[in-house]
Every structure is written in C-alpha cells, then in structure tokens.
C-alpha cells in the first residue's frame, strides 16, 4: 500500500473499488485516499462515474469488487447509516431535503439522529433544548438562521443548497462528500456557497465533485481526474491544469487561466 | 429581537383551544342527545382506529389496505378472553394492545422490507390470512358465527355496561382521549419527527444515519397496538366479534374516512370519521339502495377538488390565520 508521505492513516480510502452494471464498468479498479483535513476535488467529464464513486463511498451503492476504509477500518459491508455513524457525511447533486418542514426542523432531524435521541417518543422535540440550539447554531454558521422557521420549499434554490450542506454538517462528520454543491445555483448566489465551503471546519476532510473550475482551483489542494470510471490523473491543481492529457480530455473544452 | 427558536417550536405544539372542541362536543352529546350514545360510541372507536392509521399513513407514509387485521386481532383477543370467563375490561384492552402490537411487529418486520405497491399488496395479504384463521380456527373463534353474548365485568368493578350504552360511551371516550394524548405526544417527539422525515425524504433519512426500516417497524407496531385497542373496545362494548371485523371493507373504509378528514394532521380522524358515519347514516335512510353511490361521488369530488380532505378546505379558507396552520 502506498500511503501519502506525511499522513499516517487516511480518513477515507478506496482500494481497487469497482462497480459494474452488467458489462458496463462505471467504476473500474479505483484507488483513492483522503487525508485528515484534506481539500480534495474530483473532476471529470459527464458520465465519468463521479457520482457513482461517491455513492460507493457513502454506501448508497454496493461495490462489485474492492473495499472502502473509514479511519483505517473496513466499512465495505456497512450500511449507509452505519457509515454515517462512523463519521461520513454527504450532500446530493440534486437536493434531498424535507421540503415540507422548516429549515430548523430539517437540521434538527439530522442532529437528533447524530445525538441518538431520534427514537425517543415521550417528550416533544423542543424539550431537547440543547439539540435545538445546536441545530440553530449550524444555521447561523451557514448564514441561513433568518430562514430557520420557513418551510424549505419557500427558499430559493441557492439557499436550499446551503440547507443541504447544513444537514451534512449537523452529523459532525470527519469526512464530507460534496456532490456538486453549486449545481443549479445561479451565478450570483454561487459565491455564497463558495464562501461556505471555504469556511468549512479545518478538521473535516472534504471531497468535492465540481464542474466549475474556478471553485476547484480556488478550493482544492489536490485534484483527481476521473474518466470513464478510472483515475486518469491525480495531483495538485497547478499540475493538473498544466497536464496536456487532462487538457485534451477535459479542460480542452473550457481552458483555464 | 425574535424569540429563541426553541420557544417558537414549543409554541407550535402548545395545546390550542381548537383541540378541546372534539371533547367538548363528545361530552355535550352525552347530555343533550343520549339516544345517540350507541352510534356515538362506535364513532369514538372508529376515530381511535383511524387515528392509529394516521400514525403510519400520515406520518410515516406507509400506505396499508390491511389495517383491519390489527383491529380484528384486538377484538378477538378481548372477545376470546371474555368468552373464556375473564371479562375484566381494562386488562382485556391492554392484552389486546399487546397481541396486536406483537402482530404488527412480526408482520411489519417481514413486509416493511418492501415499498410501494408490493407493500400495499402484502398488507392486504396479511389481513386476508388472518381473516382465514378467524374463519377456520373454530375451537378458538367460533368461525363464521363469531363470538357473542359474552360478559364484560363492570368497569373498575363498579360501573356496569348498561343497555343504554352510558358506561360504554364514557369508556370509549376515555380510551380515545388517552390514545389521542399518546399520538399527539408521539407526533411532536423526536421519534415522530423522524417518521415525518422518512415520509418526506427517505433517501436523506439514510444519509443522516437513520435506521429507516427499524423506525418504520416501530411505528407499525405502535399503530397496530392502538388499532387493537380500538378493536377490543368495539368487542367489549357490543359484546360480539365476527370475522367481518378483519376484511377489506373495514380497512378501506377507515382509510377513506381518514383521507376525507385529512391525512397526517392528527385531527383528520376526528373530522373524517363522524362526517363519513353520519353521512352514511343519513344517505342510507334517504336512498337505501344507492347510498354508497353518493358516498362515492362525494369522495371523487373531494379527491379532485380538495386534496387535503375537509381540514384541507379549512386550510385554504383560513390561510394565514396563524393558530389554524398547525391543526
């Protein structure tokens, strides 16, 4: 096993991870590791298998072969919920929110699960004041506290994207997988999301799928390029943007800098 | 400065004057219209049954056509106990809840692995199987004849079940009140919120680490136990149990009554059940042959034009009136 030089155990690691749908290899023998507190971007053309890879890491999909490690432990056979308990949080490319509930209640549901109080039924939820305050603090942190009592469906899409991130942060993850956090957000609002991502706690390792190269190069310390289900290139942003092979398969269409 | 969020949440769950209306009405019926006590008790029982259904349909988002299985299981438990000579009502009620809850736990653990239409079919299947057991296990259930004429001991050893149905009415009202209190507590609890979360977005629920299936089975069990208590109430107050308590007609009707009132809002059962049962009564008198047709027309109209049920209509009329919004 090749470990990155200055990190003992990666917080998240994929070893020879593969996923086949019939004869189609959507993820093919991928080795990947995420260091403590890393800022890592995953890029690649449409259909490269980025979201499938995230789904394999989070446990939404079962791999055809290979394994996933969280903090050095094999979690390949763990369910999605069990991986969450071990510190893996994620967001979705398309919002997955409780749209009929208020913003505060959305985050409160996540806090209740993390704190292990979600099976309690003899006290109203507001009796757990500490947890309500915690949920509210997450909203303040992301600058959406003023919308706390509005139903999610009344928020603009951009602000809903922030709720999406708040739900993941409420799990206090050690690893955060962000699947195109700015997807579908109008240009004007995307800078807010960028600020939020930039201000994520330093001890959280972040893997971000992103199409917007401005975000990738501003945010990431390390970039992995995926093409047709395999890791095509990996390196620091400057190397990647200078790599002629990467430019031809991916950046060629939208040259950077 | 705005009130702290905790206060706002708590204010939403505070008991509102509206919520006392059904109880005031029920007490008024006793004093003003005592010829309706028998029908009244049946309405109260059916409200409890519909309320139990609301826990899984309205809050957890599980659609079932087999809820009568648990109603019947409770009714038979109470009936069999009484036939065998143990007619203590409260114990019978609790045991009925226990047996039905166990039925919900076991069947739920098996069938809640599925979703959608498959699940609906499986709820139906479980009920049909139970109906068949009630028909065939003659030694226990007296088959198609049903159990009747058994003795229920006086309530608390004091209040006899009289032929006017006075004791029965208070008994049903008190049990419904306790059931309502419990369900109300449940829906505002973290557990209740997590059920709403499952209904609103199951995918996200997995992603926040919720053991979704276990949670659903727990809700199903609670709902089954409440339905069983409702069934036992009917068995005890009418002193009869029959296999027809476990059929599609009863399962479907209670679902229709709940939809009529409004699903997932705690008071849908309190509105839908009396409206349906009184309409049934009135229409059957006016048009003995085709009354069901008119019920059908009313439901089609409601589904087309008022999707939130009767309470949904009030929603639109009173939109923005703050106190109304959470009912």
Boltz contact constraints between the chains, C-beta under 6 A:
constraints:
  - contact:
      token1: [A, 80]
      token2: [B, 206]
      max_distance: 6.0
  - contact:
      token1: [A, 81]
      token2: [B, 206]
      max_distance: 6.0
  - contact:
      token1: [A, 81]
      token2: [B, 209]
      max_distance: 6.0
  - contact:
      token1: [A, 81]
      token2: [B, 211]
      max_distance: 6.0
  - contact:
      token1: [A, 84]
      token2: [B, 209]
      max_distance: 6.0
  - contact:
      token1: [A, 85]
      token2: [B, 209]
      max_distance: 6.0
  - contact:
      token1: [A, 90]
      token2: [B, 207]
      max_distance: 6.0
  - contact:
      token1: [A, 96]
      token2: [B, 201]
      max_distance: 6.0
  - contact:
      token1: [A, 96]
      token2: [B, 203]
      max_distance: 6.0
  - contact:
      token1: [A, 96]
      token2: [B, 204]
      max_distance: 6.0
  - contact:
      token1: [A, 98]
      token2: [B, 197]
      max_distance: 6.0
  - contact:
      token1: [A, 98]
      token2: [B, 200]
      max_distance: 6.0
  - contact:
      token1: [A, 98]
      token2: [B, 201]
      max_distance: 6.0
  - contact:
      token1: [A, 100]
      token2: [B, 200]
      max_distance: 6.0
  - contact:
      token1: [A, 104]
      token2: [B, 5]
      max_distance: 6.0
  - contact:
      token1: [A, 109]
      token2: [B, 193]
      max_distance: 6.0
  - contact:
      token1: [A, 109]
      token2: [B, 197]
      max_distance: 6.0
  - contact:
      token1: [A, 110]
      token2: [B, 208]
      max_distance: 6.0
  - contact:
      token1: [A, 112]
      token2: [B, 190]
      max_distance: 6.0
  - contact:
      token1: [A, 113]
      token2: [B, 208]
      max_distance: 6.0
  - contact:
      token1: [A, 113]
      token2: [B, 209]
      max_distance: 6.0
  - contact:
      token1: [A, 113]
      token2: [B, 210]
      max_distance: 6.0
  - contact:
      token1: [A, 117]
      token2: [B, 190]
      max_distance: 6.0
  - contact:
      token1: [A, 118]
      token2: [B, 190]
      max_distance: 6.0
  - contact:
      token1: [A, 118]
      token2: [B, 194]
      max_distance: 6.0
  - contact:
      token1: [A, 119]
      token2: [B, 191]
      max_distance: 6.0
  - contact:
      token1: [A, 120]
      token2: [B, 190]
      max_distance: 6.0
  - contact:
      token1: [A, 120]
      token2: [B, 191]
      max_distance: 6.0
  - contact:
      token1: [A, 121]
      token2: [B, 186]
      max_distance: 6.0
  - contact:
      token1: [A, 121]
      token2: [B, 189]
      max_distance: 6.0
  - contact:
      token1: [A, 121]
      token2: [B, 191]
      max_distance: 6.0
  - contact:
      token1: [A, 124]
      token2: [B, 13]
      max_distance: 6.0
  - contact:
      token1: [A, 124]
      token2: [B, 188]
      max_distance: 6.0
  - contact:
      token1: [A, 125]
      token2: [B, 190]
      max_distance: 6.0
  - contact:
      token1: [A, 125]
      token2: [B, 193]
      max_distance: 6.0
  - contact:
      token1: [A, 126]
      token2: [B, 6]
      max_distance: 6.0
  - contact:
      token1: [A, 126]
      token2: [B, 9]
      max_distance: 6.0
  - contact:
      token1: [A, 126]
      token2: [B, 10]
      max_distance: 6.0
  - contact:
      token1: [A, 129]
      token2: [B, 6]
      max_distance: 6.0
  - contact:
      token1: [A, 132]
      token2: [B, 5]
      max_distance: 6.0
  - contact:
      token1: [A, 132]
      token2: [B, 6]
      max_distance: 6.0
  - contact:
      token1: [A, 136]
      token2: [B, 5]
      max_distance: 6.0
  - contact:
      token1: [A, 148]
      token2: [B, 5]
      max_distance: 6.0
  - contact:
      token1: [A, 149]
      token2: [B, 8]
      max_distance: 6.0
